[in-house]
C-alpha cells in the first residue's frame, strides 16, 4: 500500500494556496502512472498541480520525497507566478530532508502522523 503524506509546513502552504487534498491525491495517482515533471535526484521529484480554475502550466509546483515504492511525501510547494524554480541550495536542503524522511521506519512515520509533523492525504472514500 502506498503512503501519501504531506509535511505540516506543506499542509499550511497548500491550505493558503487553495490546493485541496483531492487535487494532491489526483496528482499522486498521476505520479503512480508515470506522470512526473522532473526527477531531481536524491529521492526528490517535481510535480505540477493545478489550482481550481487554472491549468497546470500556470499553477503550482510541488516537490515530493519518494522512495518510488511505498512512500510519497509532499515537502514544498510554490506558485509559478511567485517563483520560477527552486535554487540549487533549496534543492540540496530538500534532498537532505527527503533522505531523513525516507529513512523513517513505519513506526516513526506513524508517530510523526500522531504528532502532526506528517499528515496523511486520503482518498475521498477514506474520509
Secondary structure, DSSP 8 states (H G I E B T S, - for coil): --EEEEEHHHHHHHHHHT--HHHHHHHHHHHHTT--SEEEETTEEEEEE--TTS-STTSEEEEEEE-SSSEEEEEEEEETTT-SS--HHHHHHHHHHHHHHHH--HHHHHHHHHHTSEEE---GGG-
